[in-house]
Amino acid sequence: MAEDWYLGFRGKDRAGLLVSEKTFRQAADQLLKEYQIITEGQPSERRTEGHGIRLRVHLLPFFGNLGLSEITPGKVQEYR
């Protein structure tokens, strides 16, 4: 069982699927938690909810599992 686990991780590592840095999803979750504090409540609650919806519906499905260093201008162009 341990060997299967090891070989699975080794395969993911070779395929570039293991991310050792913060992912876009983690950064987005942190932003949503801190957004009200950062903006000192200036944007309306509805606007804040809109940002969260756009993140969840549009950006997280594409960028979510990427490490922050993997988000390059080329990757953004690919998304567009």
Buried (B, 14 or more C-beta within 10 A) or exposed (E): EEEEEEEEEEEEEEEEEEBEEEBBBBBBBEEBEEBEEEEEEEEEEEEBEEBEEEBEEEBBEBBBEBBEEBBEEEEEEEEE
